[in-house]
Amino acid sequence: MKKLILIRHAKTTHEIGYADFERPLKPSGIQDAAIMAERLREAGYLPDLLVSSPALRTITTANIFSEHLSLQRANTDVRIYDADEDTMLDVVHELPSAYNSIALIGHNPGIGQLLHYYTGHIRDMETCAVAVVEFDVKDWSAVGRKSGNAVYYSSPG
């Protein structure tokens, strides 16, 4: 059994002067990420590995989750930044099979598209929303369209 924990980055600033890749989290985004990490812990969904886009807002969100969940810092994959659905599917299929529970921290529309692709459910993945999808497979390369079961969803709003 594999569990994919989909996390959209927390709220960011939209102030002028920041390139999109370098937009930092707002104070409310930092707070939301801490709250959502604690909710994930309370629900019993602790990932073995965090994989994040390297954009400042996603890696900061991932670092907050790693701190609150006592996990190693996230691995980064540049493909997650600004990825379309096919690229996101490639990222998931290439996840290391040694890990049964992996959190993927990214951006919309990619995170929302993955949730829909794997479960058939359309859900608003607002900033810092968390969804857990379970798959009855042994290898990440075996997950496919509508092969997952959405078992958890929470958002800070």
C-alpha positions, -999 to 999 in steps of 0.1 A, spaced: 0 0 0 13 34 -10 1 68 4 6 100 -15 2 131 5 -5 161 -17 2 195 -2 -2 228 -19 22 255 -7 9 280 19 -2 316 13 23 339 -4 29 375 -9 19 391 -41 39 423 -36 57 438 -65 94 432 -66 95 394 -63 100 370 -92 73 343 -91 99 316 -81 111 338 -52 78 348 -36 79 343 2 52 331 25 30 356 43 30 354 81 -5 338 78 9 312 54 36 303 79 10 298 106 -13 278 82 16 254 74 23 248 110 -14 241 117 -17 218 87 14 198 97 -1 193 132 -34 182 117 -16 157 95 2 144 126 -31 141 145 -47 122 116 -18 98 117 -5 105 82 33 109 86 52 107 54 85 88 51 98 114 26 90 149 15 95 160 -21 90 197 -30 93 222 -58 124 243 -52 104 276 -54 108 296 -22 71 293 -12 70 255 -16 104 247 0 95 270 30 62 251 33 80 218 32 105 230 58 77 239 82 62 204 77 95 187 82 101 207 114 67 200 129 67 163 119 103 157 129 113 147 94 144 152 72 143 183 50 125 178 17 142 166 -15 135 190 -43 125 183 -79 125 213 -102 100 196 -125 73 202 -99 75 240 -104 51 251 -131 44 215 -140 16 203 -162 -3 171 -154 19 148 -174 50 161 -157 35 156 -123 25 121 -132 62 114 -143 74 128 -109 51 104 -90 59 74 -112 96 80 -104 92 82 -66 115 57 -48 96 25 -41 114 20 -8 91 47 6 54 38 12 42 73 23 55 103 4 44 140 7 45 160 -25 46 197 -19 37 217 -50 16 243 -68 -18 245 -85 -30 235 -109 -7 205 -107 -16 193 -72 -53 196 -79 -49 178 -112 -31 149 -95 -59 145 -69 -85 144 -97 -65 121 -119 -58 96 -92 -92 97 -75 -117 111 -100 -127 137 -74 -125 174 -81 -115 193 -50 -103 228 -45 -67 225 -33 -66 260 -17 -33 272 -3 -19 248 23 -46 222 16 -36 186 23 -51 155 6 -41 119 12 -45 93 -15 -40 55 -9 -31 31 -36 -31 -7 -34 2 -11 -53 38 -20 -44 55 4 -67 49 41 -75 52 33 -112 20 13 -110 -4 41 -99 -28 51 -126 -59 70 -134 -86 66 -107 -65 39 -90 -64 58 -57 -87 63 -28 -89 97 -12 -88 90 25 -82 125 40 -86 161 31 -81 192 52 -75 229 45 -68 258 68 -98 278 56 
